[in-house]
Amino acid sequence: MKKLLFSICFIAGTFAVHAQTTDPAGPTPNTAQENPNAPKFSFKNGNTHDFGTIKESAEGADYTFEFTNTGKEPLIIQAATPSCSCTAPSFSKEPVLPGKKGMVKVHYNSQGHPGPFVKSIWLSSNATGNRRYELIIKGTVTAATPAATSEPAKQ
């Protein structure tokens, strides 16, 4: 009886695993066609900025990603979502017309975050292809030196 139960479970498991495999021919094509006139991001200096080494401070560090809409329809950014609360993005709120420039400004708060960092900002937009576009900031924060105490040195 145990062997029969084991055999049934083994066969059922084999079918379950087989059902989870993907089609070797690839995904089924989407019947909806991609809009050839859709807006497109073209970032001036790419989608990654390396701050290099920065000092830990309350002011933090800022960088502005500049882009051009290389599509044929207005580009609209609906949201810019950071990967953590130490990163605060702002972006062009108005539609960016074809051939015009827009920006995504990113502020990184380095206070209390010494060491290397890599942070993402996800843009949700009506741009062609992937509707979420990732911007990346990275660098290394050097720890702030402790402030000198106002006490006189003891002798």
Secondary structure in CASP SS format (residue, H / E / C, confidence):
PFRMAT SS
TARGET T0000
AUTHOR 0000-0000-0000
METHOD secondary structure of the structure
MODEL  1
M C 1.00
K H 1.00
K H 1.00
L H 1.00
L H 1.00
F H 1.00
S H 1.00
I H 1.00
C H 1.00
F H 1.00
I H 1.00
A H 1.00
G H 1.00
T H 1.00
F H 1.00
A H 1.00
V H 1.00
H H 1.00
A H 1.00
Q C 1.00
T C 1.00
T C 1.00
D C 1.00
P C 1.00
A C 1.00
G C 1.00
P C 1.00
T C 1.00
P C 1.00
N C 1.00
T C 1.00
A C 1.00
Q C 1.00
E C 1.00
N C 1.00
P C 1.00
N C 1.00
A C 1.00
P C 1.00
K C 1.00
F E 1.00
S E 1.00
F E 1.00
K C 1.00
N C 1.00
G C 1.00
N C 1.00
T E 1.00
H E 1.00
D E 1.00
F E 1.00
G E 1.00
T E 1.00
I E 1.00
K E 1.00
E C 1.00
S C 1.00
A C 1.00
E C 1.00
G C 1.00
A E 1.00
D E 1.00
Y E 1.00
T E 1.00
F E 1.00
E E 1.00
F E 1.00
T E 1.00
N E 1.00
T C 1.00
G C 1.00
K C 1.00
E C 1.00
P C 1.00
L E 1.00
I C 1.00
I E 1.00
Q E 1.00
A E 1.00
A E 1.00
T E 1.00
P E 1.00
S C 1.00
C C 1.00
S C 1.00
C C 1.00
T E 1.00
A E 1.00
P E 1.00
S E 1.00
F E 1.00
S C 1.00
K C 1.00
E C 1.00
P C 1.00
V E 1.00
L C 1.00
P C 1.00
G C 1.00
K C 1.00
K E 1.00
G E 1.00
M E 1.00
V E 1.00
K E 1.00
V E 1.00
H E 1.00
Y E 1.00
N C 1.00
S C 1.00
Q C 1.00
G C 1.00
H C 1.00
P C 1.00
G E 1.00
P E 1.00
F E 1.00
V E 1.00
K E 1.00
S E 1.00
I E 1.00
W E 1.00
L E 1.00
S E 1.00
S E 1.00
N C 1.00
A C 1.00
T C 1.00
G C 1.00
N C 1.00
R C 1.00
R E 1.00
Y E 1.00
E E 1.00
L E 1.00
I E 1.00
I E 1.00
K E 1.00
G E 1.00
T E 1.00
V E 1.00
T E 1.00
A C 1.00
A C 1.00
T C 1.00
P C 1.00
A C 1.00
A C 1.00
T C 1.00
S C 1.00
E C 1.00
P C 1.00
A C 1.00
K C 1.00
Q C 1.00
END
